[in-house]
């Protein structure tokens, strides 16, 4: 199962791009959100490629799929937190679309 490394996976590469986008977007959040939405968004974003990498490093497809499901859950967290940021007028909807993951 463990053919090739996790760095070869398109999903991992896209997830790394998502992390960069989340960090860039949250740099402009107000300081009072540093330990709120900023922290939550960044942790959820970092967990996406981390889980992909960890799952790929296991020796069975079943384990890999389990970790991919964890990554998908983190994507749903990010989507929810982006919607909260929009509703709180922390940043505009047009910009937030750059970090909204496709969970479907």
N, C-alpha and C positions, 0 to 999 in steps of 0.2 A: 504494500500500500504506500509506503513512504518513498515513492519515486519522485525525485526532484525535491527541492527545498521550498519552504513557504514563500521565500522571496520571489519565486518564479510564478506564483499565483496571481492572476489578474485581480481577484477579489482583495488580496492583501495589499497590492499596489494602490487600488482605488481607496481602500480603507486608510492607507497612509496619507493620501491626498485629502481625505475627509478630516483627518486629524489636523493637518495644516490649515485647512479652511476654518475649522472650529476655533483653533487658536487665534487665527487672524481676526475672525469675526468677534470673538469675545474680548479682544484687546481694547475695543471701544466701549465695552459695557461700563456702567458707572461703578466707582470704587465700592459702593455699598453692596454690590452683587458679587464681589470677589469670592466670598465664602458661600454664596448661594448658587445662582444659576451658572456663573463662570466655572466654579469648581465642579458642579454636577455635569455640565456639558463636556468639559475637558476630560473628566474621568470616564464618562460614557464613550467618548470618541476614542480615547486611548485603548479602551477594552476591546474595540472591534478588531483591529489588526492583531492585538495581543492574543485574543482567543483563536483567531485563524491560525496564527503561528503555533500556538500550543497544540491545537487540534491536529495540525499537519505533522507535528513532531511525535504524535502517538502512533502506535503500530496497527491500528485497525480502522477501517472505514467507519465503524459504528462510533468510536470515540471521536473521530474527525467530525462526523455529522452532529454529534452532541455539542461540540465546541462551536460549530457554525450556527447552531440554534442560539447559543449564548450571544454570539455576535449579532444575530438578527434581533434579539431582545434589546441589546444596547442601541441598535439603530432606532427601535421604537421609542426608547428613552430620549434619544436625541431629537427625534421628530416632536415628541411631546414638549420637550424643553424649549425648542424653537418656537412652537406655538405659544407657550407661556411668555416668552420674550416679546413676541409680536403683540400679544394682548396687553402686556405691560408697557408697550411703546418704548422698549429699550433699543430696538433697531427696526428699520422699516422692512416690510414684507418682501420687497424686491430683493434686498440684500440677503435676507434670511433664506431665500430660495437657493442660494449658492451652497448652503450647508444642509439643506433638507435631504435626507437620504431617501432612496427609493426602497421601501420595505416590501412592496408588493411582489 
